[in-house]
Structures are given as structure tokens and as C-alpha cells.
Amino acid sequence: MTNDLTSESVQTALKNAAVCVMLLPRFLLAAVMLWLLDFLCIRRKVLTKMRESDLSSPDDPPLCVSDSNKMFTLESLRAVWYGHKLDFFKTARLGGAAPNTEVVPLDSASRRGAQRILDYARGRRPLILNFGSSFQRVARQYADIADSLLVYIEEAHPSDGWVSSDAPYQIPRHRCLEDRLRAAELMNREAQGSAVVVDTMENSSNSAYGAYFERLYILKDEKVVYQGGRGPEGYRVSELRDWLERYRSDLEASNAETVVHV
């Protein structure tokens, strides 16, 4: 029994060491970028370039970093490392099965019995999974062909962690589910057109989808059919809109073909 435990501990240690080796180059690159962005002249130039780049779109939330924000701190490095680990270990993969993790609805009357992400999918309609800012305009525009679910996860910039003066609200780390539900009510006010739920305190959805800091997905037929990049720079509402436009076109073409055959 002791030998089995020792062998398991060694395997776990080797696995963690291998993960660290694989993630270290990306983490160090991100750390250097954060350090450079603390030089205001570099920060302003980088942000200007990003806003002027071809990748920018009116649909995408602007990347705002005020001069007062410190980028290279112990808390920021912890957050970046945590985000890289979640992304590496996530089980959601493009084309693969959609993790059906547990979520908690805001409405107390709906909390009888566990609810899961795929419970919000209706038939064969795509389900937009939004781990991030509310995007009610897109949700309303495509409500005829897709449903949307906003999943509120742990705070990326808590007031007692990696603080950001650009955050619309100063929210401390969630110590219990009630804290998370109260904070999610702020999102609910802005998320008209989307159902709003919160992740469990075990962060099961965040872990399964690698959602930290923010991320977009589309699920259909219990599969991941669109997987956005990691936020903030990879959080592209414009990419999501492009997918939905293609889906609408395919749907209309399919319906027209059915009418012709009839």
C-alpha cells in the first residue's frame, strides 16, 4: 500500500514538473510583456498599435489599461500562471464533447436540483457560452437562431488581488457562493437577452473550459463548434459574429433547398 502511494506521488510530481517545463516559456514571455507594459511610453504605443490593427473591430471590447494600473506584480504573475494552467488542462476542445459542468442560476427558485450548462441548450440550436463581458447586442441580434448563456466565474481583477482601476466594479475575491451570486447580479443588469448563471465554488466550468480571464464558445449538439482565444486579447466578439453569420447563411440555404424540393 505504501509503495503504491509512493509511486502515485512520484508520477504526480513528474507530471507537474513536465507541465511546468511546457508552460514556462509562455509564462516567461507573458511576464516580460507585463514588465515592459509598466513603462508608460511602451504601454501607450502598444495599445495604440492594437487599436489601429486590422484585428480590431467595433464588436470587440476595447483593450483599456489606464496609466495608473501596475502590470508587473506578484498578483499579476500568479493570475497569468493560473490562466495558463487552466488553458493547458481544460477538457473543452474544438470538435470535442462539450463539458456539461454544473452551474448555479441566480434565481433562488431555480436552484432546486443541480443544473448544468447543456440544460440551457434548446434542441439543435447553437448555445453561445460567454465567460466574460456581456454582449447583449449580439445576443439579441442572433436570438432567432441561437441561445446565449453568460457564465460568471471568479474575478480576474479582484479588489484584493490583481487590482484594475479600469474594472467597472471593485469586487473582492468570492469567499462563498453568496458572494459570487451577489457579484453576478451586477452582470445580470447588463446581460439582457442572455441567461446568467455562476460557476460553482469549485470553479468546475472555469477549469473545464479554460475560461480565465474571459472566453467565448459556441456549443451545438453537445459539441464544441467554436472556441475563442483566451481573454482579454483573444476575446473576439467579431469572430463569434462571423461564425453566427456563416451559420445563418447555411441555415437559410438549407431551408431554401427544402422548400424547392417540396
DRENGUZA-954301 format. One record per residue (C-alpha): x, y, z; residue in three letters. Coordinates in steps of 0.001 Angstrom, whole numbers, plus 500000, padded with zeros to 6 digits. Each point is the difference from the previous one (the first is absolute). Layout:
N
XYZALA
...
***
This chain:
262
500000500000500000MET
502808502388500944THR
501866499180496785ASN
496870500740497939ASP
499595503396501678LEU
503667500794499467THR
499789499031496321SER
496882502136499538GLU
501685502969501691SER
503042499661497747VAL
497808499844496876GLN
498085503097501112THR
503233501870500694ALA
501419499040496589LEU
496778501059498276LYS
500030503380501753ASN
503664500474499124ALA
499308499207496331ALA
497114502490499933VAL
502213502687501535CYS
502669499413497353VAL
497432500282497185MET
498295503099501392LEU
503123501832501143LEU
500958501564496616PRO
496497501429499489ARG
499864501226503574PHE
503407501684499800LEU
499017501715496750LEU
496812501294501629ALA
501972501143503054ALA
502445501951497818VAL
497088501629498171MET
498418501043503301LEU
503315501454501152TRP
500392501972496771LEU
496427501289500218LEU
500843501662503309ASP
502042502483497953PHE
497285502474499032LEU
501574500952496674CYS
499996496331498941ILE
496493499417501377ARG
498513502906498063ARG
501755498987496792LYS
498881496352500283VAL
496381500926500756LEU
499940502465497108THR
501357497354497626LYS
497408497478501176MET
497149502461499488ARG
501237500827496504GLU
500639496400498973SER
497858498098497526ASP
498934497697502832LEU
498013502728501712SER
496239500094499482SER
497133502100501380PRO
498533496762501373ASP
503035499259502153ASP
500304501618503435PRO
502806502580500019PRO
503203499012501767LEU
500364502746502609CYS
502882500240502454VAL
500205503259501918SER
503376501496500827ASP
499356499434503709SER
499778496201499634ASN
503042497951500969LYS
500488497067497645MET
503064498243501416PHE
499116498949503549THR
500021496786501990LEU
496202499803499714GLU
500082500517496229SER
502610497256499574LEU
497909497623502096ARG
496931500802497891ALA
501864499471496716VAL
501466496672501160TRP
496571498874501194TYR
498460500908496640GLY
502667498069498086HIS
499459496928502190LYS
496226500075499516LEU
500411500328496247ASP
502416497055499905PHE
497834497678502098PHE
496581500970498600LYS
497887497158498623THR
498054502138497496ALA
501544499602496541ARG
498792501155496604LEU
498034497155498434GLY
499902498051503255GLY
497241499336502500ALA
498829503057501924ALA
500666499632503746PRO
496632499956501742ASN
501114501668503214THR
497768501092502844GLU
498902503637500215VAL
497881501943502474VAL
497087502192498809PRO
499472503414501570LEU
496343499334500690ASP
499743498202503338SER
496783498292498872ALA
501955498302497185SER
502669498534502283ARG
498056496877500878ARG
502196497247498670GLY
503261500359498120ALA
499979501874496704GLN
502574499547497271ARG
501158501996497015ILE
498357497785497381LEU
496644500415501760ASP
499940503447498365TYR
500361498607496472ALA
496683499738498163ARG
499773497239497444GLY
502556500385497226ARG
500344503771500405ARG
503549501249500667PRO
500699501130503556LEU
502347502974500350ILE
502041499567503158LEU
501356503301501258ASN
502585500025502789PHE
500542503733500051GLY
498461503356499245SER
496355500220499118SER
499287500407496287PHE
496262500512499883GLN
500032501521496499ARG
501362496800498436VAL
497777497832502199ALA
496903501900498866ARG
501033500132496347GLN
500362496217499742TYR
497281498981502454ALA
497978498556497106ASP
502654497353499279ILE
502009499593503226ALA
499647500123503770ASP
502557501598502293SER
501209499319503513LEU
502250502286502030LEU
502014498052502577VAL
501441502203502729TYR
503262498532501297ILE
502555501116502573GLU
501129503613499752GLU
503004500626497753ALA
500780503298501737HIS
498697499771503568PRO
500407503049502197SER
502145497899502362ASP
502126498475497219GLY
501215501251496611TRP
498177503309500218VAL
498896501845496864SER
498681503543500170SER
498362499356496599ASP
497668497356501435ALA
496396501281500062PRO
499560498689503553TYR
502436499407502844GLN
499130496476501169ILE
502085498015502510PRO
500751496296499599ARG
496941497816500467HIS
500229498252503362ARG
496710498138499648CYS
497263499361497450LEU
497907502875501361GLU
502859502417499206ASP
500120498733496425ARG
496235500202499567LEU
499910503585501294ARG
502779501029497624ALA
498253498271497082ALA
496904502123500568GLU
502035502961498708LEU
500629498098496760MET
496364498979499805ASN
498915503642499714ARG
502028500358496791GLU
499383496582498463ALA
496524500378498550GLN
499452497277497441GLY
502241497483501780SER
499318497652502859ALA
502487500605502834VAL
501409497314502286VAL
503057499750502237VAL
502742497425500201ASP
500171497779503060THR
502478500839502746MET
502052497030498758GLU
500375502006496747ASN
498978496954497971SER
498915501910496867SER
503015502297500096ASN
502307496979500207SER
498219497964497324ALA
499863502852497480TYR
503264501788500876GLY
497921503151500278ALA
502266502187502158TYR
500248503008499386PHE
497124499892497478GLU
499031497881497005ARG
497284499282497433LEU
498684496636498820TYR
497171498697497848ILE
498535496579500761LEU
497758498027497670LYS
498756496421500237ASP
502061499702503213GLU
503199500786498072LYS
502362502978500059VAL
499600501584496555VAL
501719503315500746TYR
502747500673502523GLN
501253503532500440GLY
503409501004501242GLY
500901500835503580ARG
499066503486501073GLY
500488502793500108PRO
501835500165496654GLU
498420496763498713GLY
496440500986500947TYR
498692500750496490ARG
496283500638499676VAL
500649500702496298SER
501135496375499492GLU
496883498780501761LEU
497838502192497771ARG
501748498638496883ASP
499199496427501087TRP
496360500895500631LEU
499719501764496638GLU
501331496914498220ARG
497615497814501960TYR
497052502253499117ARG
500949499869496307SER
500282496203500079ASP
496670499762501810LEU
498245502237497472GLU
501524498064497091ALA
498883496714501547SER
496462501308500553ASN
499819501319496428ALA
501137496640498642GLU
497347498228502065THR
497290502301498612VAL
501163499373496411VAL
499929496226500496HIS
496506500171501461VAL
***
